Amino acid sequence: MPAEKVREFFDQWEIYRKVVGADYLNHRGAYAAIGEVIARMAQPFSFLDLGAGDASATATVLHDSKLQHYEAVDISAVALSLAEKNMAGFSGGKKFIHGDFFQQVKERRESCDVIFLGLSLHHLPEADKGTFFSKARALLPADGRLIFYEPIRTVTESREEILARWWEVARHWTELNAAELQKVKDHVFGSDYPESVEGYFAMAERAGFRGTRVLFTDPDRLYAVFDCAV
Ligand SMILES: C[S@@+](CC[C@H](N)C(=O)[O-])C[C@H]1O[C@@H](n2cnc3c(N)ncnc32)[C@H](O)[C@@H]1O
């Protein structure tokens, strides 16, 4: 099962923590952009964090916001228990669900104001991403939004080409030892399916989102943050 392979990698949370700590995935820039949108939300809101990981970056941007209810979904029990710790300071409603977010979204009936994905949507193949957008759209109220931070490719790049371009950058990640770097490479080459900005715009439009904006891209154009309004 593809999601099972992803879980095995993220159960070794220490490697991912090092990658984030060195800002190799541009968390600082991405979450600064996400934080600006969150800070502008004037009404109390519920937040569904799909592929929440340890929620360390989301906890930071949600701090001092109008957050009313937080819900995390993750396939890794290791990551989810860290998320519970990192959200311990939030005294509003919260829920931590151990499971596959795609399945959860397909089965879910309760609406939520913000659906967020941080580096988890790209593990779905393209057709499932399209289904995800439609299901997510159906769960959002009239003033809801879908925000996602994901790896991207150019419109002409194949999967093989973008993964090769990513590796040209990642092979210089000196904070990781050779064994850790190999595990990251195996994970990305085995489980990542980046889409182009144009591809994401088209999927969002087909699902009925009114407008999509890019909030952030890194200098290597390997990652972007999107904000889709209902
Ligand atoms: C790269 S980490 C991102 C963590 C955090 N959102 C961030 O921005 O740093 C991806 C997380 O998504 C989770 N994940 C990936 N695919 C998933 C799926 N189908 N269902 C639930 N969680 C999933 C992984 O277990 C992992 O914790």
The ligand as a Tripos MOL2 file, in Angstrom:
@<TRIPOS>MOLECULE
LIG
   27    29     1     0     0
SMALL
NO_CHARGES

@<TRIPOS>ATOM
      1 C1          6.4150   15.7820    5.2460 C.3       1 LIG1
      2 S1          5.4740   15.4770    6.6850 S.3       1 LIG1
      3 C2          4.7540   17.0480    6.9510 C.3       1 LIG1
      4 C3          4.4700   17.3750    8.3670 C.3       1 LIG1
      5 C4          3.9290   18.8020    8.5720 C.3       1 LIG1
      6 N1          2.6010   18.9270    8.0070 N.3       1 LIG1
      7 C5          4.8570   19.8200    7.9700 C.2       1 LIG1
      8 O1          4.3950   20.6860    7.2100 O.co2     1 LIG1
      9 O2          6.0450   19.7850    8.2840 O.co2     1 LIG1
     10 C6          4.1250   14.5820    5.9870 C.3       1 LIG1
     11 C7          3.1760   14.0140    7.0480 C.3       1 LIG1
     12 O3          2.0180   13.5390    6.3680 O.3       1 LIG1
     13 C8          1.7080   12.2570    6.8460 C.3       1 LIG1
     14 N2          0.9890   11.5530    5.7560 N.ar      1 LIG1
     15 C9          1.4230   11.3120    4.4970 C.ar      1 LIG1
     16 N3          0.4820   10.6870    3.7860 N.ar      1 LIG1
     17 C10        -0.5860   10.5360    4.6300 C.ar      1 LIG1
     18 C11        -1.8780    9.9630    4.4890 C.ar      1 LIG1
     19 N4         -2.2890    9.4220    3.3300 N.pl3     1 LIG1
     20 N5         -2.7220   10.0150    5.5400 N.ar      1 LIG1
     21 C12        -2.3390   10.5660    6.7300 C.ar      1 LIG1
     22 N6         -1.1160   11.1150    6.9230 N.ar      1 LIG1
     23 C13        -0.2650   11.0950    5.8850 C.ar      1 LIG1
     24 C14         3.0300   11.6280    7.2260 C.3       1 LIG1
     25 O4          2.8970   10.5800    8.1530 O.3       1 LIG1
     26 C15         3.7690   12.8290    7.7970 C.3       1 LIG1
     27 O5          3.5730   12.9770    9.1780 O.3       1 LIG1
@<TRIPOS>BOND
     1     1     2 1
     2     2     3 1
     3     2    10 1
     4     3     4 1
     5     4     5 1
     6     5     6 1
     7     5     7 1
     8     7     8 2
     9     7     9 1
    10    10    11 1
    11    11    12 1
    12    11    26 1
    13    12    13 1
    14    13    14 1
    15    13    24 1
    16    14    15 ar
    17    14    23 ar
    18    15    16 ar
    19    16    17 ar
    20    17    18 ar
    21    17    23 ar
    22    18    19 1
    23    18    20 ar
    24    20    21 ar
    25    21    22 ar
    26    22    23 ar
    27    24    25 1
    28    24    26 1
    29    26    27 1
@<TRIPOS>SUBSTRUCTURE
     1 LIG1         1 GROUP 0 **** ****
